[in-house]
Amino acid sequence: MSQSVDIPAEPTPFPLAAETTALVVIDMQRDFLLPGGFGESLGNDVGQLLKVVPPLAALIAAARAAGVTVLHTREGHRPDLSDCPPAKLSRGAPAKRIGDPGRYGRILVRGEYGHDIVDELAPAPGEVVIDKPGKGAFYATELQDILAAAGITRLLVTGVTTEVCVHTTTREANDRGYDCLVVSDCVGSYFPEFHRIGLEMIKAQGGIFGWVADSAAVITALQALTTTAA
């Protein structure tokens, strides 16, 4: 029987078992996070997202030590942009749109330097990286098949941005029957108010989309699982 530990969370404790839980790290890409990248070119403060990196690095390390599956996602498109809908392609300022040249290569194009994950959070060998063309991690990807094959029923959701790809993925997961805990200091937004309200929306009405807890609480639970397993 798998060991389970309760994470103190809102609105209620969240049971955590290594065998049935995955940590999902959403879109921690250079294009979104680094100075001079796509995110900053649109007038955003990338410092708001970079604050997520240290606590998320610690959380990933704790998850790996506890035997929790770690999955990463990257938002982006094929070089010919055939998987990018015209309505998405037309967003943004001219010469700063998806596929245009940017500081770190063509913006949000698979295979470019900017499309990849920041060095501090690089996937470990064997960890799955999901390339997604949309905001949600389930749309037009193999994520659900991977989770089902691994027996995963609960997700620890992290990454950027809180109100866009994190929220969309959490809602998609909720509709598919997954229990989701969003780690409050391991998700971020360019807009602090959107971040705050996004977290409130997840845990409202008895947890309409999921649970919320900070990384300290989650890491303590993961460490308890590691100690028990040892």
ZADO-1210 file (C-alpha; in nm, 4 decimals, padded with zeros to 6 digits):
<atoms>
<atom x="00.0000" y="00.0000" z="00.0000" code="MET" pos="1"/>
<atom x="00.1355" y="00.3419" z="-00.0917" code="SER" pos="2"/>
<atom x="00.2194" y="00.5879" z="00.1835" code="GLN" pos="3"/>
<atom x="00.0140" y="00.9076" z="00.1990" code="SER" pos="4"/>
<atom x="00.0806" y="01.2389" z="00.3731" code="VAL" pos="5"/>
<atom x="-00.1612" y="01.5272" z="00.4073" code="ASP" pos="6"/>
<atom x="-00.0424" y="01.8673" z="00.2828" code="ILE" pos="7"/>
<atom x="-00.1921" y="02.1590" z="00.4811" code="PRO" pos="8"/>
<atom x="-00.3774" y="02.3409" z="00.2044" code="ALA" pos="9"/>
<atom x="-00.6800" y="02.5534" z="00.1287" code="GLU" pos="10"/>
<atom x="-00.9655" y="02.4805" z="00.1394" code="PRO" pos="11"/>
<atom x="-00.8842" y="02.1397" z="00.2981" code="THR" pos="12"/>
<atom x="-00.5786" y="01.9157" z="00.3447" code="PRO" pos="13"/>
<atom x="-00.4542" y="01.7547" z="00.0247" code="PHE" pos="14"/>
<atom x="-00.3490" y="01.3863" z="00.0454" code="PRO" pos="15"/>
<atom x="-00.0154" y="01.3200" z="-00.1242" code="LEU" pos="16"/>
<atom x="00.1110" y="00.9775" z="-00.2357" code="ALA" pos="17"/>
<atom x="00.4224" y="00.9522" z="-00.4510" code="ALA" pos="18"/>
<atom x="00.2946" y="00.6751" z="-00.6770" code="GLU" pos="19"/>
<atom x="-00.0213" y="00.8574" z="-00.7831" code="THR" pos="20"/>
<atom x="00.1079" y="01.2151" z="-00.7964" code="THR" pos="21"/>
<atom x="00.2867" y="01.4133" z="-01.0662" code="ALA" pos="22"/>
<atom x="00.4529" y="01.7528" z="-01.0433" code="LEU" pos="23"/>
<atom x="00.3684" y="01.9512" z="-01.3571" code="VAL" pos="24"/>
<atom x="00.6064" y="02.2366" z="-01.4392" code="VAL" pos="25"/>
<atom x="00.4379" y="02.4641" z="-01.6909" code="ILE" pos="26"/>
<atom x="00.6229" y="02.6736" z="-01.9491" code="ASP" pos="27"/>
<atom x="00.9273" y="02.7907" z="-01.7518" code="MET" pos="28"/>
<atom x="01.0813" y="02.8973" z="-02.0822" code="GLN" pos="29"/>
<atom x="01.3453" y="03.1552" z="-02.1691" code="ARG" pos="30"/>
<atom x="01.1073" y="03.3388" z="-02.4023" code="ASP" pos="31"/>
<atom x="00.8782" y="03.4114" z="-02.1077" code="PHE" pos="32"/>
<atom x="01.1276" y="03.4562" z="-01.8241" code="LEU" pos="33"/>
<atom x="01.4515" y="03.6098" z="-01.9454" code="LEU" pos="34"/>
<atom x="01.5289" y="03.9798" z="-01.9879" code="PRO" pos="35"/>
<atom x="01.5054" y="04.0746" z="-02.3550" code="GLY" pos="36"/>
<atom x="01.2772" y="03.7812" z="-02.4315" code="GLY" pos="37"/>
<atom x="00.9267" y="03.7728" z="-02.5759" code="PHE" pos="38"/>
<atom x="00.7589" y="03.8453" z="-02.2429" code="GLY" pos="39"/>
<atom x="00.9655" y="04.1542" z="-02.1731" code="GLU" pos="40"/>
<atom x="00.9335" y="04.2765" z="-02.5333" code="SER" pos="41"/>
<atom x="00.5600" y="04.3084" z="-02.4729" code="LEU" pos="42"/>
<atom x="00.6239" y="04.5421" z="-02.1802" code="GLY" pos="43"/>
<atom x="00.6043" y="04.2886" z="-01.8995" code="ASN" pos="44"/>
<atom x="00.8144" y="04.2737" z="-01.5828" code="ASP" pos="45"/>
<atom x="00.9934" y="03.9390" z="-01.6104" code="VAL" pos="46"/>
<atom x="01.1181" y="03.9808" z="-01.2551" code="GLY" pos="47"/>
<atom x="00.7722" y="03.8746" z="-01.1416" code="GLN" pos="48"/>
<atom x="00.8264" y="03.5362" z="-01.3083" code="LEU" pos="49"/>
<atom x="01.1908" y="03.4963" z="-01.2112" code="LEU" pos="50"/>
<atom x="01.0857" y="03.5030" z="-00.8440" code="LYS" pos="51"/>
<atom x="00.9296" y="03.1629" z="-00.9022" code="VAL" pos="52"/>
<atom x="01.2569" y="02.9946" z="-01.0035" code="VAL" pos="53"/>
<atom x="01.4269" y="02.9403" z="-00.6623" code="PRO" pos="54"/>
<atom x="01.1254" y="02.7922" z="-00.4780" code="PRO" pos="55"/>
<atom x="01.0358" y="02.5836" z="-00.7814" code="LEU" pos="56"/>
<atom x="01.3897" y="02.4464" z="-00.8092" code="ALA" pos="57"/>
<atom x="01.3686" y="02.3384" z="-00.4442" code="ALA" pos="58"/>
<atom x="01.0275" y="02.1814" z="-00.4998" code="LEU" pos="59"/>
<atom x="01.1445" y="01.9877" z="-00.8049" code="ILE" pos="60"/>
<atom x="01.4423" y="01.8529" z="-00.6086" code="ALA" pos="61"/>
<atom x="01.2135" y="01.7394" z="-00.3254" code="ALA" pos="62"/>
<atom x="00.9720" y="01.5753" z="-00.5684" code="ALA" pos="63"/>
<atom x="01.2532" y="01.3842" z="-00.7377" code="ARG" pos="64"/>
<atom x="01.3865" y="01.2670" z="-00.4016" code="ALA" pos="65"/>
<atom x="01.0396" y="01.1439" z="-00.3019" code="ALA" pos="66"/>
<atom x="00.9907" y="00.9514" z="-00.6261" code="GLY" pos="67"/>
<atom x="00.7163" y="01.1799" z="-00.7567" code="VAL" pos="68"/>
<atom x="00.6878" y="01.1952" z="-01.1354" code="THR" pos="69"/>
<atom x="00.8046" y="01.5313" z="-01.2757" code="VAL" pos="70"/>
<atom x="00.6636" y="01.6528" z="-01.6079" code="LEU" pos="71"/>
<atom x="00.7526" y="01.9708" z="-01.7950" code="HIS" pos="72"/>
<atom x="00.5622" y="02.1627" z="-02.0614" code="THR" pos="73"/>
<atom x="00.6705" y="02.4136" z="-02.3243" code="ARG" pos="74"/>
<atom x="00.4317" y="02.6322" z="-02.5213" code="GLU" pos="75"/>
<atom x="00.5373" y="02.6737" z="-02.8809" code="GLY" pos="76"/>
<atom x="00.4858" y="02.5843" z="-03.2422" code="HIS" pos="77"/>
<atom x="00.6342" y="02.4017" z="-03.5357" code="ARG" pos="78"/>
<atom x="00.8760" y="02.6076" z="-03.7456" code="PRO" pos="79"/>
<atom x="00.6168" y="02.6386" z="-04.0252" code="ASP" pos="80"/>
<atom x="00.3574" y="02.7569" z="-03.7684" code="LEU" pos="81"/>
<atom x="00.1051" y="02.5112" z="-03.9096" code="SER" pos="82"/>
<atom x="-00.0189" y="02.4350" z="-03.5574" code="ASP" pos="83"/>
<atom x="-00.0687" y="02.8020" z="-03.4641" code="CYS" pos="84"/>
<atom x="-00.4225" y="02.9281" z="-03.5259" code="PRO" pos="85"/>
<atom x="-00.4430" y="03.2600" z="-03.7149" code="PRO" pos="86"/>
<atom x="-00.6222" y="03.4222" z="-03.4205" code="ALA" pos="87"/>
<atom x="-00.3255" y="03.3412" z="-03.1960" code="LYS" pos="88"/>
<atom x="-00.0659" y="03.4290" z="-03.4580" code="LEU" pos="89"/>
<atom x="-00.2072" y="03.7794" z="-03.5024" code="SER" pos="90"/>
<atom x="-00.1766" y="03.8678" z="-03.1313" code="ARG" pos="91"/>
<atom x="00.0965" y="04.1006" z="-03.0109" code="GLY" pos="92"/>
<atom x="00.2818" y="04.3913" z="-03.1613" code="ALA" pos="93"/>
<atom x="00.4125" y="04.3744" z="-03.5195" code="PRO" pos="94"/>
<atom x="00.7614" y="04.2187" z="-03.5356" code="ALA" pos="95"/>
<atom x="00.7032" y="04.0749" z="-03.1853" code="LYS" pos="96"/>
<atom x="00.4678" y="03.7963" z="-03.2766" code="ARG" pos="97"/>
<atom x="00.5040" y="03.4196" z="-03.2665" code="ILE" pos="98"/>
<atom x="00.7556" y="03.3098" z="-03.5275" code="GLY" pos="99"/>
<atom x="00.9233" y="03.6495" z="-03.5559" code="ASP" pos="100"/>
<atom x="01.2953" y="03.6872" z="-03.4783" code="PRO" pos="101"/>
<atom x="01.3615" y="03.7613" z="-03.1129" code="GLY" pos="102"/>
<atom x="01.6618" y="03.7929" z="-02.8879" code="ARG" pos="103"/>
<atom x="01.6629" y="03.4180" z="-02.8246" code="TYR" pos="104"/>
<atom x="01.5658" y="03.2999" z="-03.1736" code="GLY" pos="105"/>
<atom x="01.2292" y="03.2846" z="-03.3417" code="ARG" pos="106"/>
<atom x="00.9628" y="03.3566" z="-03.0817" code="ILE" pos="107"/>
<atom x="00.7928" y="03.0467" z="-02.9356" code="LEU" pos="108"/>
<atom x="00.9170" y="02.8182" z="-03.2115" code="VAL" pos="109"/>
<atom x="01.0197" y="02.4667" z="-03.1183" code="ARG" pos="110"/>
<atom x="01.3910" y="02.4043" z="-03.1354" code="GLY" pos="111"/>
<atom x="01.4852" y="02.7683" z="-03.0749" code="GLU" pos="112"/>
<atom x="01.6902" y="02.8664" z="-02.7688" code="TYR" pos="113"/>
<atom x="01.4128" y="03.0828" z="-02.6281" code="GLY" pos="114"/>
<atom x="01.1562" y="02.8060" z="-02.6533" code="HIS" pos="115"/>
<atom x="01.3458" y="02.5851" z="-02.4108" code="ASP" pos="116"/>
<atom x="01.3305" y="02.5735" z="-02.0313" code="ILE" pos="117"/>
<atom x="01.5578" y="02.7953" z="-01.8195" code="VAL" pos="118"/>
<atom x="01.8808" y="02.6273" z="-01.7093" code="ASP" pos="119"/>
<atom x="01.7952" y="02.6292" z="-01.3382" code="GLU" pos="120"/>
<atom x="01.4891" y="02.4097" z="-01.4001" code="LEU" pos="121"/>
<atom x="01.6236" y="02.1883" z="-01.6774" code="ALA" pos="122"/>
<atom x="01.4509" y="01.8484" z="-01.6996" code="PRO" pos="123"/>
<atom x="01.6464" y="01.5550" z="-01.5630" code="ALA" pos="124"/>
<atom x="01.7253" y="01.2634" z="-01.7951" code="PRO" pos="125"/>
<atom x="01.4105" y="01.0600" z="-01.8519" code="GLY" pos="126"/>
<atom x="01.1646" y="01.3299" z="-01.7462" code="GLU" pos="127"/>
<atom x="00.8871" y="01.3901" z="-01.9954" code="VAL" pos="128"/>
<atom x="00.8665" y="01.7242" z="-02.1748" code="VAL" pos="129"/>
<atom x="00.5293" y="01.8010" z="-02.3328" code="ILE" pos="130"/>
<atom x="00.5307" y="02.0432" z="-02.6257" code="ASP" pos="131"/>
<atom x="00.1913" y="02.2097" z="-02.6381" code="LYS" pos="132"/>
<atom x="00.0509" y="02.4463" z="-02.9015" code="PRO" pos="133"/>
<atom x="-00.2097" y="02.5998" z="-02.6711" code="GLY" pos="134"/>
<atom x="-00.2456" y="02.7390" z="-02.3237" code="LYS" pos="135"/>
<atom x="-00.3614" y="02.4145" z="-02.1632" code="GLY" pos="136"/>
<atom x="-00.1286" y="02.1180" z="-02.1252" code="ALA" pos="137"/>
<atom x="-00.3954" y="01.8673" z="-02.2307" code="PHE" pos="138"/>
<atom x="-00.4976" y="02.0272" z="-02.5612" code="TYR" pos="139"/>
<atom x="-00.3416" y="01.8515" z="-02.8644" code="ALA" pos="140"/>
<atom x="-00.0836" y="01.6695" z="-02.6479" code="THR" pos="141"/>
<atom x="-00.0182" y="01.3212" z="-02.5135" code="GLU" pos="142"/>
<atom x="-00.0386" y="01.4312" z="-02.1478" code="LEU" pos="143"/>
<atom x="-00.3559" y="01.2449" z="-02.0529" code="GLN" pos="144"/>
<atom x="-00.2262" y="00.9181" z="-02.1991" code="ASP" pos="145"/>
<atom x="00.1019" y="00.9579" z="-02.0076" code="ILE" pos="146"/>
<atom x="-00.0766" y="01.0236" z="-01.6790" code="LEU" pos="147"/>
<atom x="-00.3180" y="00.7348" z="-01.7273" code="ALA" pos="148"/>
<atom x="-00.0385" y="00.4911" z="-01.8112" code="ALA" pos="149"/>
<atom x="00.1468" y="00.5939" z="-01.4937" code="ALA" pos="150"/>
<atom x="-00.1603" y="00.5685" z="-01.2698" code="GLY" pos="151"/>
<atom x="-00.1468" y="00.9393" z="-01.1840" code="ILE" pos="152"/>
<atom x="-00.4620" y="01.0868" z="-01.0278" code="THR" pos="153"/>
<atom x="-00.3284" y="01.3965" z="-00.8502" code="ARG" pos="154"/>
<atom x="-00.1261" y="01.6886" z="-00.9835" code="LEU" pos="155"/>
<atom x="00.0977" y="01.9446" z="-00.8178" code="LEU" pos="156"/>
<atom x="00.0694" y="02.2350" z="-01.0612" code="VAL" pos="157"/>
<atom x="00.3472" y="02.4940" z="-01.0989" code="THR" pos="158"/>
<atom x="00.4841" y="02.7329" z="-01.3605" code="GLY" pos="159"/>
<atom x="00.3676" y="03.0375" z="-01.5523" code="VAL" pos="160"/>
<atom x="00.1544" y="03.2242" z="-01.5890" code="THR" pos="161"/>
<atom x="-00.0932" y="03.1851" z="-01.3044" code="THR" pos="162"/>
<atom x="-00.3962" y="03.3237" z="-01.4848" code="GLU" pos="163"/>
<atom x="-00.3235" y="03.1805" z="-01.8298" code="VAL" pos="164"/>
<atom x="-00.1465" y="02.8455" z="-01.8798" code="CYS" pos="165"/>
<atom x="-00.1573" y="02.7416" z="-01.5131" code="VAL" pos="166"/>
<atom x="-00.5274" y="02.8183" z="-01.4829" code="HIS" pos="167"/>
<atom x="-00.6136" y="02.6609" z="-01.8176" code="THR" pos="168"/>
<atom x="-00.4250" y="02.3411" z="-01.7351" code="THR" pos="169"/>
<atom x="-00.5821" y="02.3204" z="-01.3878" code="THR" pos="170"/>
<atom x="-00.9291" y="02.3627" z="-01.5329" code="ARG" pos="171"/>
<atom x="-00.8616" y="02.1027" z="-01.8028" code="GLU" pos="172"/>
<atom x="-00.7329" y="01.8609" z="-01.5400" code="ALA" pos="173"/>
<atom x="-01.0313" y="01.9259" z="-01.3147" code="ASN" pos="174"/>
<atom x="-01.2708" y="01.8441" z="-01.5982" code="ASP" pos="175"/>
<atom x="-01.0829" y="01.5171" z="-01.6545" code="ARG" pos="176"/>
<atom x="-01.1156" y="01.4092" z="-01.2914" code="GLY" pos="177"/>
<atom x="-00.7700" y="01.4959" z="-01.1577" code="TYR" pos="178"/>
<atom x="-00.7251" y="01.6508" z="-00.8147" code="ASP" pos="179"/>
<atom x="-00.4951" y="01.9513" z="-00.8477" code="CYS" pos="180"/>
<atom x="-00.2945" y="02.1443" z="-00.5926" code="LEU" pos="181"/>
<atom x="-00.1511" y="02.4718" z="-00.7215" code="VAL" pos="182"/>
<atom x="00.1697" y="02.5661" z="-00.5394" code="VAL" pos="183"/>
<atom x="00.1249" y="02.9360" z="-00.4678" code="SER" pos="184"/>
<atom x="00.4870" y="03.0559" z="-00.4723" code="ASP" pos="185"/>
<atom x="00.5814" y="02.8243" z="-00.7594" code="CYS" pos="186"/>
<atom x="00.3406" y="02.9884" z="-01.0017" code="VAL" pos="187"/>
<atom x="00.3712" y="03.3465" z="-01.1199" code="GLY" pos="188"/>
<atom x="00.2249" y="03.6208" z="-01.3322" code="SER" pos="189"/>
<atom x="00.3540" y="03.9435" z="-01.4840" code="TYR" pos="190"/>
<atom x="00.0602" y="04.1021" z="-01.2993" code="PHE" pos="191"/>
<atom x="00.0558" y="04.0500" z="-00.9183" code="PRO" pos="192"/>
<atom x="-00.3174" y="04.1172" z="-00.8940" code="GLU" pos="193"/>
<atom x="-00.3938" y="03.8526" z="-01.1582" code="PHE" pos="194"/>
<atom x="-00.1772" y="03.6088" z="-00.9600" code="HIS" pos="195"/>
<atom x="-00.3617" y="03.6781" z="-00.6355" code="ARG" pos="196"/>
<atom x="-00.7065" y="03.6549" z="-00.7889" code="ILE" pos="197"/>
<atom x="-00.6106" y="03.3468" z="-00.9912" code="GLY" pos="198"/>
<atom x="-00.5219" y="03.1587" z="-00.6732" code="LEU" pos="199"/>
<atom x="-00.8407" y="03.2753" z="-00.5029" code="GLU" pos="200"/>
<atom x="-01.0467" y="03.1444" z="-00.7940" code="MET" pos="201"/>
<atom x="-00.8905" y="02.7982" z="-00.7741" code="ILE" pos="202"/>
<atom x="-00.9701" y="02.7402" z="-00.4065" code="LYS" pos="203"/>
<atom x="-01.3067" y="02.9240" z="-00.3980" code="ALA" pos="204"/>
<atom x="-01.6387" y="02.7501" z="-00.3316" code="GLN" pos="205"/>
<atom x="-01.4798" y="02.4588" z="-00.1493" code="GLY" pos="206"/>
<atom x="-01.2069" y="02.4129" z="-00.4077" code="GLY" pos="207"/>
<atom x="-01.4016" y="02.4456" z="-00.7313" code="ILE" pos="208"/>
<atom x="-01.0866" y="02.3873" z="-00.9391" code="PHE" pos="209"/>
<atom x="-00.8488" y="02.2550" z="-00.6749" code="GLY" pos="210"/>
<atom x="-00.6340" y="02.3263" z="-00.3727" code="TRP" pos="211"/>
<atom x="-00.3681" y="02.5874" z="-00.2947" code="VAL" pos="212"/>
<atom x="-00.0625" y="02.5567" z="-00.0681" code="ALA" pos="213"/>
<atom x="00.2847" y="02.7077" z="-00.0572" code="ASP" pos="214"/>
<atom x="00.6039" y="02.5215" z="-00.1414" code="SER" pos="215"/>
<atom x="00.7153" y="02.4963" z="00.2218" code="ALA" pos="216"/>
<atom x="00.4088" y="02.2888" z="00.3060" code="ALA" pos="217"/>
<atom x="00.4469" y="02.0708" z="-00.0027" code="VAL" pos="218"/>
<atom x="00.8204" y="02.0145" z="00.0499" code="ILE" pos="219"/>
<atom x="00.7627" y="01.9153" z="00.4133" code="THR" pos="220"/>
<atom x="00.5126" y="01.6530" z="00.2957" code="ALA" pos="221"/>
<atom x="00.7471" y="01.5290" z="00.0241" code="LEU" pos="222"/>
<atom x="01.0292" y="01.4983" z="00.2776" code="GLN" pos="223"/>
<atom x="00.7995" y="01.2970" z="00.5040" code="ALA" pos="224"/>
<atom x="00.7313" y="01.0589" z="00.2155" code="LEU" pos="225"/>
<atom x="01.1066" y="01.0320" z="00.1465" code="THR" pos="226"/>
<atom x="01.1786" y="00.9509" z="00.5127" code="THR" pos="227"/>
<atom x="00.8980" y="00.6924" z="00.5250" code="THR" pos="228"/>
<atom x="01.0180" y="00.5262" z="00.2043" code="ALA" pos="229"/>
<atom x="01.3730" y="00.5045" z="00.3412" code="ALA" pos="230"/>
</atoms>
